[in-house]
């Protein structure tokens, strides 16, 4: 028509490119339908549906080979085939089923993890706040209160964190100083964390450290508080050991003078011959250097040195109370000034028949007028509880004599 009306001459036919080859083949496993939709479809049903949609289908066992028509460019992958099959087959044929319920496996904690969890709860119940810190500390502080030979960090994040701690105390003292700088004075904090003695993986252990400063409670018109002291630190340590069932087996020994610690308020906690902890007071000179405003008391227990097998159950049997009146007797002994009161108490306790022993209380330690030089007087109260019959005077005298004799064997004598 163009040539007839407009004239001119037409060129030869020129073909550019290739005719698209639309010979797409999709391999479809009928198990896919079951896996995705949750119901089965037979090969015959699937073939009928796809052929009605214009596809060419051949089947080899459970696998269909599908060639979609050229006008169905949307059919490329197996999930496209799944969509078409379920659309035509019918959503109403999909039967609702409950999701499988896998049995919940109770998480298993290692004995060390169980112990750590128990101790954290205990410390919280005692009024301590948990602290979380890095294992990196300042080398200058570590040299004063640490175990020595701290591992140096090759690329420390700051110059205040250039070595690995050998005591958790190195992490807690800066925390105390920061709080005091903000007028937060009454503190009881703790942390359970690893300490490192070298760069070897097996040369480290977990330790629990608690630090106290200021008063033991909030000031109130109906609540008398006191400044915390070394006995509060000792109490914290003994509470932890009681939780582990070890408080009755602990021996307390005074430690030699050491830089960073008070020369007369620094003691070791031993289980047999193994030192498992320590408690005491930080040296006033170090406290002043750190700009801490009050005295600082602490305890630290080396959990890695406490065998798990020696931890007894903390579930205690009910105490059978006697209907008979308890008997109290006071004793004052003259002993060497270097003798520990704890050694005297243990000696006295061992000398008393356990079935009548109730308690022993230290109520006074005296040195001065009336006491010869190099000696001191330790006064105690012994409480005895009869079980079936009241004590006779002879029985009380016999127990008293046994107590006095036991003290004389360790170098003490009854004060006149």
Secondary structure as GFF3:
##gff-version 3
##sequence-region A 1 416
A	DSSP	alpha_helix	2	6	.	.	.	ID=ss1
A	DSSP	beta_strand	26	29	.	.	.	ID=ss2
A	DSSP	alpha_helix	30	37	.	.	.	ID=ss3
A	DSSP	alpha_helix	43	52	.	.	.	ID=ss4
A	DSSP	beta_strand	56	60	.	.	.	ID=ss5
A	DSSP	beta_strand	63	67	.	.	.	ID=ss6
A	DSSP	alpha_helix	78	89	.	.	.	ID=ss7
A	DSSP	three_ten_helix	91	93	.	.	.	ID=ss8
A	DSSP	alpha_helix	111	125	.	.	.	ID=ss9
A	DSSP	beta_strand	129	130	.	.	.	ID=ss10
A	DSSP	beta_strand	136	137	.	.	.	ID=ss11
A	DSSP	alpha_helix	139	145	.	.	.	ID=ss12
A	DSSP	beta_strand	163	164	.	.	.	ID=ss13
A	DSSP	alpha_helix	169	181	.	.	.	ID=ss14
A	DSSP	beta_strand	187	196	.	.	.	ID=ss15
A	DSSP	beta_strand	204	213	.	.	.	ID=ss16
A	DSSP	alpha_helix	230	243	.	.	.	ID=ss17
A	DSSP	three_ten_helix	247	249	.	.	.	ID=ss18
A	DSSP	beta_strand	250	254	.	.	.	ID=ss19
A	DSSP	beta_strand	261	271	.	.	.	ID=ss20
A	DSSP	beta_strand	274	282	.	.	.	ID=ss21
A	DSSP	alpha_helix	284	289	.	.	.	ID=ss22
A	DSSP	beta_strand	296	302	.	.	.	ID=ss23
A	DSSP	three_ten_helix	303	305	.	.	.	ID=ss24
A	DSSP	three_ten_helix	308	310	.	.	.	ID=ss25
A	DSSP	beta_strand	327	336	.	.	.	ID=ss26
A	DSSP	alpha_helix	341	351	.	.	.	ID=ss27
A	DSSP	beta_strand	357	366	.	.	.	ID=ss28
A	DSSP	beta_strand	375	384	.	.	.	ID=ss29
A	DSSP	alpha_helix	393	409	.	.	.	ID=ss30
A	DSSP	beta_strand	413	414	.	.	.	ID=ss31
###
